Amino acid sequence: MPEEDRLPIVYVRGFAGDTAGINNVVEDPFYGFNEGSTHIRVGPDNRPVFHQFESPLLRLHLDEGYQILVRGGQEAYLDTHDHVPPASIWIHRFYDVCASTWESRPERFRLEEAALDLLRLIEKLRDRTGAPRVHLVAHSMGGLVCRCLLQKILPDLGRDPTDCVDKLFTYGTPHGGIAFDVGFGVLERVRDAIGIDGAEIFGPRRMYEYLTPKAEFDPEGPPEDWSAREMPERAGAFPRRRVFCLVGTDPADYGVALGLAASAVGARSDGLVQIENAYVPGAHRAYVHRSHSGRYGLVNSEEGYQNLRRFLFGDRMVEAELVDHSLPTEEGEVSWQAELSLSVRGLPVVMDERLASHWCPVQIPAPPSGGTPDGRLPLATVFLGSDLSRPAGSSAMRYALHLRLLSLRERRGILRFGDHLEQVADFDDILVVDIPAGAGGPGVRAAWNSLIPGAIRDHEPSGTLLGDEDPRSGVWVGHVPLPPSADPILGGRARIRLSVTPWA
C-alpha cells in the first residue's frame, strides 16, 4: 500500500479497575499494545511449542512499516512536530489523568471523557499527518470508548463519524455488556447499583447513556427492545461493514482473581466477556480460541494480529455462504449445526474457528414446512492481501474452509445416543479456494479436499474456472456444489456461494 494511502492507527486499551490497577497501566508506555507471547498450546504430542509473537505494536512496524514516534511522550512528539508520517501508531493514554502516581489528585474515570479525549487526539493526528481519517484498534472496554465516540460524541456535534474514522477493530469488547452465568442476575444488579471500581459501565443503563445520542436519549432509561450490541444503520451512522469484532472462546486461560471471574462468567466466554456479547450484529467477526487477556490473550496472539492486519490492509474480502440447502425430514427432534475452521496459506494459525467444544458452532435453522431451501446461511468471511507472501511461483491467494455437519437428536428434550458416534460428523470436508492476486475476480478456482489427490500443498488448481454471476456488479460471485456425500443431508441443490469484493 502506498505511503500516501496509509492512515494512523490509534490503540485504545481496556478496563483497568481501581486506582491501583490504573497506576499499573500508566507505567506501561504503550498501555499493553507492546506485549507479545512466546509459546502457543498446540504442538506434537500435545506439548506446548515455542512460537514468538512480538506484539501488535512491533509487528505492524516490521510488517507494514508503521512508525512508533515518541519523544518524552507521544503527545509531546505531536506538540513539537508540525508534520508526522501518517503510517504511525498512537496510544490513547486516557487513564493518565486518573492515576495517582503523578503526585496530583487523580480524576474519576468517565467513559464519555475518554471518548472526547480520543476525538481530540484524532483531530491532532489529522492535522499533523494530513490523513483524512484514522483506524481505531481497541481491546475490551476500549471498544466501548470508540463506540461512544462514533455513536454519541460525533453525532451530538453534528458530525459524520466516517469523516474521521475509517475502520474499527475490537478485541474481546463487551459490546453487549458483561453478564454472569451465576447469581440469577443479582451480581449484575449489585454491580450496577454500587458501581464497584466503575464497573457499572458494563451494565445496560450506563451503556445506554454513553451509546445514545442526545436526540434519541430517553431520561427514563433504555426502551425494552434496546440492545447495547446494536450499532444502528441509518444516515450518518458509522457503517457496520467497517467494524471487525474478534471473539475469544477460551475461558480456561483467563487467570484474573485466580480464575473466579471466568467461573462466574461461564464457559461460553473468553473468561470475562460472553461470546454472544463480544460482537456487533452485522459487523465482520472471527472466533479464536484465546482468552480475554494474559499470556494466552487475544491482543498478544498471532491469530488476533493476522485478522487485524488483513482487515486494515487487505484488498479482498471473501465471503462464504451455504445456499439452497434443505435438511432431511426425520422423526423426532433433530437439530443441525456446522463446525468451521478457516486457514490462510502461509500462516501458522487458524484465522477463524467455530467449534461446538468452544460453544460457538453455526446453528443451521430448520427448513420451512415442505423441506424447501432455507436461503443463505453465512459461514465465514476472510480478508486477503495481494501483496502478502505466497509460495514462489504462485500468483494465487489460497485459503481453506473446513466444514463439518453434525446432528443432535432429542426425545422429549433429552439428547439420545442410541446410534451416536461421538465426535464423528455426518459430513466432513475442506473447501480449498484459490483467488488471483491481480485485479478482479476472474480466475477463482475451488476444489473439495476429498477430490484432491495427494497433499494439499502439492495441489495445482486446474479445470474450469468458476463463473461470475454478474460481471457488471463489481463483486465476483460464484457457486461451488457440495460433494455428493452431502446430498442426503443438505439436498442435491446445496452449494457454497463465494463472493469476492474489492476491499480498502
C-alpha positions in Angstrom: 0.0 0.0 0.0 1.5 3.4 -1.0 2.6 5.6 1.9 0.1 8.3 0.9 -2.8 5.9 1.4 -1.8 4.9 4.9 -3.8 6.0 7.9 -2.7 6.5 11.5 -3.6 3.7 13.9 -4.9 4.6 17.4 -4.9 1.9 20.1 -7.5 2.2 22.9 -6.9 -0.2 25.8 -9.4 -1.9 28.1 -10.7 -1.5 31.7 -8.1 -1.2 34.5 -10.3 -1.2 37.6 -9.4 0.7 40.7 -6.7 3.3 41.2 -4.1 0.6 41.8 -4.9 -1.0 38.5 -4.8 2.3 36.8 -1.4 3.2 38.3 -0.1 -0.1 37.0 -1.4 0.6 33.5 0.1 4.1 33.2 3.6 2.7 33.9 3.5 1.0 30.5 4.5 3.4 27.7 2.2 1.6 25.3 -0.7 0.5 27.5 -0.1 -3.2 26.7 -0.1 -2.9 22.9 3.6 -3.9 23.1 3.0 -7.2 24.9 3.8 -10.3 23.0 3.9 -14.0 23.8 6.5 -16.8 23.4 4.6 -20.0 23.1 1.3 -21.5 22.0 -0.5 -24.6 23.3 -0.8 -26.7 20.2 2.1 -29.0 19.2 3.1 -32.6 18.6 2.1 -35.0 21.4 0.1 -32.1 22.9 3.2 -30.4 24.1 3.5 -26.5 24.1 5.5 -25.3 21.1 7.7 -22.2 21.1 6.3 -19.6 18.8 7.4 -16.0 19.2 4.8 -13.3 18.6 6.5 -10.0 19.0 3.3 -7.9 19.8 0.9 -6.0 17.5 3.0 -2.8 18.0 6.3 -4.3 16.8 4.7 -6.5 14.1 2.9 -3.5 12.5 6.3 -1.8 12.5 8.1 -4.8 10.9 5.4 -5.9 8.5 3.7 -2.7 7.4 6.4 -0.1 8.0 4.4 1.8 10.7 6.5 4.1 12.9 6.4 4.4 16.6 7.0 8.1 17.4 7.9 9.1 21.0 9.9 11.9 22.4 9.2 12.3 26.1 5.7 11.0 25.3 3.7 10.7 22.1 1.6 13.9 22.9 4.9 15.7 23.3 6.0 14.5 19.9 2.8 15.7 18.3 3.1 19.1 20.0 6.7 19.6 18.8 6.3 18.5 15.2 4.2 20.2 12.6 4.2 17.2 10.3 4.4 13.5 11.2 4.0 10.5 8.8 0.5 9.0 8.5 1.9 5.4 8.8 2.3 5.7 12.6 0.9 4.1 15.7 -0.5 6.2 18.6 -1.7 5.1 22.1 -4.7 6.9 23.6 -3.5 7.4 27.1 -6.9 8.3 28.6 -6.0 6.7 32.0 -3.1 9.1 32.8 -5.3 11.8 34.4 -6.9 9.1 36.6 -3.6 7.9 38.1 -2.2 8.9 41.5 1.4 8.3 40.5 1.9 11.8 39.1 1.6 13.4 42.6 -1.6 15.1 41.6 -5.2 14.5 42.6 -6.5 11.8 40.2 -9.6 12.4 38.3 -12.5 10.0 38.4 -12.6 7.9 35.2 -15.6 8.7 33.0 -16.0 6.9 29.7 -17.5 9.9 27.8 -14.5 12.0 28.7 -12.2 9.3 27.4 -14.2 9.4 24.1 -13.9 13.2 23.9 -10.1 12.9 24.5 -10.0 10.3 21.8 -11.6 12.8 19.4 -9.0 15.5 20.4 -6.2 13.0 19.6 -7.8 12.1 16.3 -8.1 15.8 15.3 -4.5 16.5 16.2 -3.4 13.4 14.1 -5.4 14.5 11.1 -3.8 18.0 11.4 -0.2 16.7 11.8 -0.3 13.8 9.3 -2.7 15.2 6.6 -4.6 11.9 6.7 -8.3 12.3 6.4 -9.2 9.5 8.9 -7.6 7.1 11.4 -8.0 3.4 12.1 -9.2 2.6 15.7 -7.9 -0.6 17.3 -9.4 -1.4 20.7 -9.3 -4.1 23.4 -12.2 -4.8 25.7 -13.7 -1.6 27.2 -11.6 0.4 24.7 -14.1 -0.7 22.0 -16.9 0.9 24.0 -14.9 4.1 24.2 -14.7 4.0 20.4 -18.4 3.3 20.0 -19.2 6.2 22.4 -17.2 8.4 20.0 -18.9 7.1 16.9 -22.5 6.7 18.2 -22.8 9.7 20.7 -20.0 12.2 20.7 -19.7 12.8 17.0 -23.5 12.7 16.3 -24.1 15.2 19.2 -21.6 17.5 17.4 -23.5 17.1 14.2 -20.5 15.3 12.6 -20.4 12.2 10.4 -18.2 9.6 12.1 -16.8 8.4 8.7 -15.2 11.9 8.3 -12.6 11.0 10.8 -12.6 7.2 11.4 -12.1 4.7 8.7 -12.2 1.3 10.4 -12.8 -0.1 13.9 -11.2 -3.4 15.1 -12.1 -4.7 18.5 -10.5 -7.5 20.6 -12.9 -9.0 23.1 -15.0 -5.9 23.6 -18.2 -6.5 25.7 -20.4 -4.9 23.0 -23.5 -6.4 24.9 -22.1 -5.7 28.3 -20.8 -8.2 30.9 -23.1 -10.8 32.3 -22.7 -13.7 34.6 -23.8 -17.3 34.5 -24.2 -17.4 38.2 -26.3 -15.4 40.7 -29.6 -15.2 38.6 -28.9 -11.5 37.8 -28.1 -10.5 41.3 -24.4 -9.9 40.7 -25.2 -7.6 37.8 -27.8 -5.6 39.8 -25.3 -5.1 42.7 -22.5 -4.1 40.3 -24.7 -1.6 38.5 -26.2 -0.1 41.8 -22.9 0.2 43.7 -20.6 0.8 40.8 -17.6 -1.2 42.2 -14.5 0.4 40.7 -16.6 1.9 38.0 -17.7 -1.5 36.6 -21.3 -0.2 36.2 -20.2 0.9 32.7 -20.8 -2.7 31.6 -24.5 -2.6 32.7 -27.4 -1.7 30.3 -28.3 1.6 32.0 -24.8 3.2 31.7 -24.3 1.7 28.3 -27.5 3.3 27.1 -26.2 6.7 28.4 -22.9 6.7 26.6 -24.1 4.9 23.4 -27.2 7.0 22.7 -27.0 10.5 21.1 -29.0 13.3 22.8 -31.6 13.4 20.0 -32.7 9.8 20.9 -32.0 9.7 24.6 -34.8 8.9 27.0 -34.0 10.0 30.6 -36.3 7.3 31.8 -33.9 4.7 30.6 -33.5 2.3 27.6 -36.6 1.1 25.8 -37.4 -2.6 26.4 -36.2 -3.6 22.9 -32.9 -1.6 23.2 -29.7 -3.7 22.8 -26.3 -2.4 23.6 -24.8 -4.7 20.9 -26.6 -2.9 18.1 -24.9 -0.2 16.0 -27.8 1.5 14.2 -27.7 1.6 10.5 -29.1 5.0 9.4 -28.0 8.1 7.5 -24.8 9.5 9.2 -24.1 6.4 11.3 -20.8 4.6 11.2 -21.3 1.6 8.8 -21.1 -1.9 10.5 -19.2 -3.2 7.5 -16.2 -1.1 8.6 -16.2 -2.9 12.0 -14.5 -6.2 12.9 -15.0 -8.0 16.2 -12.5 -10.6 17.3 -14.3 -13.0 19.7 -12.4 -15.1 22.2 -13.6 -18.6 23.1 -11.1 -19.8 25.8 -12.1 -19.0 29.4 -9.7 -21.5 30.9 -6.6 -19.3 30.4 -8.2 -16.2 32.0 -6.5 -16.1 35.3 -7.9 -12.9 36.9 -9.0 -13.4 40.5 -7.5 -16.9 40.4 -10.0 -18.0 37.8 -13.1 -16.9 39.8 -14.0 -14.3 37.2 -14.0 -16.9 34.4 -16.1 -19.3 36.6 -18.7 -16.6 37.2 -18.9 -15.5 33.6 -19.2 -19.1 32.4 -17.8 -21.5 29.8 -19.4 -19.6 26.8 -16.9 -16.8 27.0 -13.3 -15.7 26.8 -13.2 -15.7 30.6 -14.7 -12.2 31.0 -16.9 -11.5 28.0 -19.6 -14.0 27.0 -19.4 -15.0 23.3 -22.8 -13.6 22.4 -21.9 -10.2 23.9 -18.5 -9.9 22.1 -19.7 -8.8 18.7 -21.9 -6.3 16.9 -24.6 -7.9 14.8 -23.9 -7.1 11.1 -20.2 -6.5 11.7 -17.5 -8.8 10.5 -16.2 -11.2 13.1 -13.9 -14.2 13.7 -13.7 -16.6 16.6 -10.3 -17.7 18.0 -9.6 -20.0 21.0 -7.9 -17.3 23.1 -8.7 -15.8 26.5 -9.7 -12.2 27.2 -6.2 -11.2 28.3 -3.0 -12.6 29.7 -0.3 -14.6 28.1 -2.8 -16.6 26.1 -4.9 -13.5 25.4 -6.5 -12.1 22.3 -4.3 -9.0 21.8 -0.9 -10.7 22.2 -1.9 -13.5 19.8 -0.8 -14.3 16.2 -4.5 -15.1 15.4 -5.6 -11.7 16.5 -2.8 -9.9 14.7 -3.4 -11.7 11.4 -7.1 -10.8 11.4 -6.2 -7.2 12.3 -3.6 -6.9 9.6 -5.8 -8.2 6.8 -8.8 -6.2 7.9 -6.9 -3.0 7.9 -4.6 -3.5 4.9 -6.1 -6.4 2.8 -7.5 -5.8 -0.7 -10.0 -8.6 -1.0 -13.0 -9.6 1.2 -14.1 -13.2 0.6 -17.5 -14.4 2.0 -18.7 -18.0 2.0 -22.3 -18.8 2.5 -24.3 -22.1 2.4 -27.2 -21.6 -0.1 -30.1 -23.6 -1.5 -29.9 -26.3 1.2 -32.7 -28.3 2.7 -32.4 -30.5 5.8 -33.8 -34.1 5.8 -37.2 -34.7 7.3 -36.9 -37.1 10.2 -38.9 -38.3 13.1 -38.2 -36.8 16.5 -36.4 -33.7 17.4 -33.3 -33.3 15.2 -31.1 -30.2 15.2 -28.2 -29.5 12.9 -25.1 -27.4 13.4 -21.9 -26.7 11.4 -18.4 -26.5 12.7 -15.9 -24.3 10.8 -12.3 -23.5 10.7 -10.6 -21.1 8.3 -6.9 -21.2 7.4 -4.9 -19.0 5.1 -1.9 -20.4 3.3 1.4 -19.3 4.8 0.1 -18.6 8.3 0.9 -20.7 11.4 -2.6 -20.2 13.0 -6.3 -20.7 12.3 -7.9 -17.4 11.5 -11.5 -18.4 12.5 -12.7 -21.4 14.4 -16.2 -22.2 15.4 -16.5 -25.5 17.2 -19.1 -27.0 19.4 -16.5 -27.6 22.1 -15.8 -23.9 22.1 -19.5 -23.1 22.4 -19.8 -21.3 19.0 -20.9 -23.7 16.2 -23.1 -22.3 13.4 -26.7 -23.3 14.1 -28.5 -24.4 10.9 -32.1 -23.3 11.0 -34.8 -25.9 10.4 -36.3 -25.7 7.0 -39.8 -24.3 6.4 -42.6 -26.8 6.0 -42.2 -28.9 2.9 -38.4 -29.0 3.3 -37.8 -26.1 0.9 -34.4 -24.4 0.7 -33.6 -22.0 3.6 -31.8 -19.3 1.6 -28.4 -18.1 2.6 -26.5 -19.2 5.8 -23.4 -17.1 6.3 -20.4 -19.3 7.2 -17.2 -17.2 7.2 -15.6 -14.0 6.0 -11.9 -13.7 5.4 -9.8 -10.7 4.3 -6.8 -11.4 2.0 -3.9 -9.3 0.8 -2.4 -9.5 -2.7 0.9 -8.1 -1.6 1.4 -10.6 1.3 3.8 -13.5 1.0 2.9 -16.5 -1.2 4.9 -19.6 -2.3 7.5 -18.9 -5.0 5.9 -19.1 -8.4 2.3 -18.8 -7.1 0.1 -15.9 -8.2 -2.9 -17.0 -6.1 -4.1 -16.3 -2.6 -5.3 -19.6 -1.1 -7.5 -20.3 1.9 -9.3 -23.4 3.1 -12.7 -23.7 4.8 -13.1 -26.8 6.9 -16.8 -27.6 7.1 -18.3 -30.3 9.4 -22.0 -31.0 9.8 -23.4 -32.6 13.0 -26.8 -33.7 14.0 -28.2 -33.6 17.5 -31.2 -35.9 18.2 -33.5 -35.4 21.1 -36.5 -37.1 22.6 -38.7 -35.1 25.0 -35.8 -32.6 25.4 -33.2 -35.2 26.3 -30.3 -36.0 23.9 -30.4 -39.6 22.8 -27.3 -41.6 21.8 -28.7 -44.9 20.6 -27.0 -44.7 17.2 -24.5 -41.9 18.1 -20.7 -41.9 17.2 -19.0 -39.3 19.4 -17.1 -36.6 17.5 -17.9 -38.2 14.2 -19.5 -35.7 11.8 -22.3 -36.6 9.3 -20.3 -34.6 6.7 -16.7 -33.5 6.9 -14.7 -31.9 4.1 -12.4 -29.0 3.3 -13.0 -26.4 0.5 -9.7 -25.1 -0.9 -10.1 -21.8 -2.7 -7.6 -20.1 -4.9 -8.1 -16.4 -5.7 -5.8 -14.5 -8.2 -3.7 -11.8 -6.6 -4.3 -9.4 -9.5 -7.3 -7.2 -10.0 -10.8 -8.7 -10.4 -12.4 -12.0 -9.7 -11.9 -14.0 -12.9 -9.6 -16.9 -12.3 -11.2 -18.1 -9.0 -11.0 -21.8 -8.6 -12.2 -24.1 -5.8 -12.0 -27.8 -5.0 -13.0 -30.1 -2.2 -10.2 -31.8 -0.4 -11.9 -35.2 -0.8 -11.5 -34.8 -4.6 -7.8 -33.6 -4.5 -5.3 -36.4 -4.8 -2.3 -36.3 -2.6 -1.2 -33.4 -0.3 -2.9 -30.0 -0.5 0.4 -28.3 -0.6 1.1 -30.0 -4.0 -2.4 -29.2 -5.4 -2.3 -27.1 -8.6 -5.7 -25.7 -9.5 -6.9 -26.8 -12.9 -10.1 -27.3 -14.8 -12.9 -24.9 -15.4 -12.9 -21.5 -13.7 -15.8 -20.6 -11.5 -18.2 -18.4 -13.4 -19.2 -14.9 -12.3 -22.9 -14.4 -11.9 -22.9 -10.7 -12.9 -19.6 -9.3 -14.2 -21.0 -5.8 -14.2 -21.6 -5.7 -10.5 -18.0 -5.1 -9.4 -18.4 -8.1 -7.0 -17.4 -11.5 -8.2 -19.9 -14.2 -7.2 -19.6 -17.9 -8.0 -21.1 -21.2 -6.6 -19.4 -24.4 -5.7 -21.5 -27.6 -5.5 -21.1 -29.7 -2.4 -19.7 -33.2 -2.8 -22.2 -36.0 -3.4 -21.7 -37.2 0.1 -23.6 -34.1 1.4 -26.7 -34.7 -0.8 -28.6 -36.9 1.7 -28.1 -34.2 4.4 -28.4 -30.9 2.5 -30.1 -31.9 -0.7 -28.7 -32.0 -4.2 -29.1 -28.3 -4.8 -26.9 -27.2 -1.9 -23.9 -25.1 -2.8 -21.3 -22.8 -1.3 -21.7 -19.3 -2.5 -18.4 -17.4 -2.7 -18.3 -13.7 -3.2 -15.0 -11.7 -3.7 -15.3 -8.0 -3.1 -12.5 -5.4 -3.5 -11.6 -4.1 0.0 -9.8 -1.0 1.1 
